[in-house]
Amino acid sequence: MQHRYTLALAALLAAGAVHAAEPAATAPAACAIDVEGQPGKKFEPNHIVVPSTCKDFTVRLIHTGKNSKEKAGHNWVLTKTEDIDAVMVDGIKAGVAHEFLAPGDARVLAKTPMLGGGETATVTFPVSRLAAGQSYTFYCSFPAHAQHMRGTLTLQP
């Protein structure tokens, strides 16, 4: 009886080894990511790689803090790195009514609304807006957050 179990176990192990040696199917590229806006003015993750095989890319922002959006709101705003300073200045001028982003600013490639603690929002944008080799920065436009609460985004070639 024990001999049969040993043979059965050996057959299963051999089948598993053969199966493990087969190349794994290529998984589709991840065209979405969750980003946490955390207390302490930081994003997690703070670097995002967008696969060039994606038609659209989705970011779901999760505000993990407890404060209201009026006190310590978070949003996720994507610009070219070379544009971020001017986008921030124009956003401050636009004020709270526009969530510190100039209305219709074409330099803003994607954005979520401003969130309070415990809230989530999603933005989906066409990957065709991105160019390989271009430097992108995402940031929170809330005053006093924008200088520190940043991350980078790259298009995977």
C-alpha positions as CSV (number, residue, x, y, z in Angstrom):
1,M,0.0,0.0,0.0
2,Q,2.8,2.4,0.9
3,H,4.5,1.5,-2.4
4,R,1.4,2.8,-4.3
5,Y,1.4,6.1,-2.5
6,T,5.1,6.5,-3.2
7,L,4.5,5.8,-6.9
8,A,1.6,8.2,-7.0
9,L,3.6,10.9,-5.3
10,A,6.5,10.3,-7.7
11,A,4.1,10.6,-10.7
12,L,2.6,13.8,-9.4
13,L,6.0,15.3,-8.7
14,A,7.2,14.4,-12.2
15,A,4.1,15.9,-13.8
16,G,4.6,19.1,-11.8
17,A,8.2,19.3,-12.8
18,V,7.3,18.9,-16.5
19,H,4.6,21.5,-16.1
20,A,6.9,23.9,-14.3
21,A,9.4,23.6,-17.1
22,E,6.9,24.8,-19.7
23,P,7.1,28.6,-20.4
24,A,4.5,30.6,-18.6
25,A,2.0,32.4,-20.6
26,T,2.7,36.1,-20.8
27,A,0.4,38.0,-18.5
28,P,-1.2,41.2,-20.0
29,A,0.4,44.4,-18.9
30,A,-1.2,46.1,-15.9
31,C,-3.0,49.2,-17.2
32,A,-4.1,50.4,-13.8
33,I,-2.6,51.2,-10.5
34,D,-3.7,52.2,-7.0
35,V,-1.9,55.2,-5.5
36,E,-2.2,56.2,-1.9
37,G,-2.2,59.8,-0.8
38,Q,-0.8,59.5,2.7
39,P,-0.4,61.7,5.7
40,G,3.0,63.3,5.7
41,K,2.5,64.6,2.2
42,K,3.6,61.5,0.2
43,F,2.4,59.2,-2.5
44,E,2.8,55.4,-2.4
45,P,4.0,54.4,-4.9
46,N,6.0,57.4,-5.8
47,H,7.1,56.0,-9.2
48,I,4.7,54.6,-11.9
49,V,5.7,52.8,-15.1
50,V,3.0,52.8,-17.8
51,P,3.3,49.9,-20.2
52,S,3.3,51.2,-23.8
53,T,1.0,48.3,-24.7
54,C,-1.9,49.9,-22.8
55,K,-4.4,51.9,-24.8
56,D,-5.6,53.7,-21.6
57,F,-4.1,53.9,-18.1
58,T,-6.1,54.2,-14.9
59,V,-5.0,55.7,-11.6
60,R,-7.2,55.1,-8.5
61,L,-6.2,57.6,-5.8
62,I,-7.0,56.6,-2.2
63,H,-6.7,59.3,0.4
64,T,-5.6,57.3,3.5
65,G,-5.7,60.3,5.9
66,K,-8.6,61.4,8.0
67,N,-8.7,65.2,7.4
68,S,-11.3,66.9,5.2
69,K,-10.3,68.1,1.7
70,E,-10.5,71.7,3.0
71,K,-8.0,71.0,5.7
72,A,-5.6,68.5,3.9
73,G,-7.0,67.4,0.6
74,H,-5.1,65.2,-1.9
75,N,-5.5,64.9,-5.6
76,W,-3.3,63.3,-8.3
77,V,-2.2,65.6,-11.1
78,L,0.0,64.6,-14.1
79,T,2.2,67.0,-16.0
80,K,5.4,67.0,-18.0
81,T,8.2,67.6,-15.5
82,E,9.3,70.7,-17.4
83,D,5.8,72.2,-16.9
84,I,5.2,71.5,-13.2
85,D,6.4,74.8,-11.8
86,A,4.2,76.9,-14.1
87,V,1.2,74.6,-13.6
88,M,1.6,75.0,-9.8
89,V,1.9,78.9,-10.0
90,D,-1.2,79.1,-12.3
91,G,-3.0,76.6,-10.0
92,I,-2.4,78.7,-6.9
93,K,-3.8,81.7,-8.8
94,A,-6.9,79.7,-9.8
95,G,-7.6,79.1,-6.1
96,V,-9.6,76.7,-4.0
97,A,-12.7,77.0,-6.3
98,H,-10.8,75.2,-9.0
99,E,-8.9,72.8,-6.7
100,F,-5.7,74.8,-7.3
101,L,-5.6,74.0,-11.0
102,A,-6.1,76.5,-13.8
103,P,-9.4,75.6,-15.6
104,G,-8.7,74.1,-19.0
105,D,-4.9,74.0,-18.5
106,A,-3.7,71.8,-21.4
107,R,-0.4,71.1,-19.6
108,V,-2.4,69.0,-17.1
109,L,-2.4,65.5,-18.8
110,A,-4.7,63.8,-16.2
111,K,-6.1,64.7,-12.8
112,T,-8.4,63.4,-10.1
113,P,-10.7,65.7,-8.0
114,M,-9.5,66.8,-4.6
115,L,-10.3,64.2,-1.9
116,G,-10.8,64.2,1.8
117,G,-9.7,61.5,4.1
118,G,-11.1,58.0,3.3
119,E,-12.3,59.0,-0.2
120,T,-11.2,57.5,-3.5
121,A,-11.3,58.8,-7.1
122,T,-10.3,57.4,-10.4
123,V,-8.9,59.0,-13.6
124,T,-8.3,57.2,-16.9
125,F,-6.3,58.8,-19.6
126,P,-5.1,57.7,-23.1
127,V,-1.5,56.4,-23.1
128,S,-1.1,58.2,-26.5
129,R,-0.7,61.4,-24.4
130,L,2.6,60.1,-23.2
131,A,5.9,59.9,-25.1
132,A,8.8,57.5,-24.5
133,G,11.8,59.4,-23.1
134,Q,9.7,62.3,-21.7
135,S,9.9,63.0,-18.0
136,Y,6.5,63.2,-16.2
137,T,5.7,64.3,-12.6
138,F,2.6,63.7,-10.7
139,Y,1.8,65.8,-7.7
140,C,-0.9,67.0,-5.3
141,S,-2.0,70.5,-6.0
142,F,-3.2,71.3,-2.5
143,P,-1.2,74.3,-1.1
144,A,1.9,73.3,0.9
145,H,1.7,69.8,-0.5
146,A,2.8,70.4,-4.1
147,Q,6.5,71.0,-3.4
148,H,6.8,67.7,-1.4
149,M,4.0,65.4,-2.5
150,R,5.3,64.2,-5.9
151,G,6.2,61.2,-7.9
152,T,7.5,60.3,-11.3
153,L,5.8,58.5,-14.2
154,T,7.5,57.0,-17.2
155,L,6.3,55.3,-20.4
156,Q,7.8,51.9,-20.8
157,P,9.3,51.6,-24.3
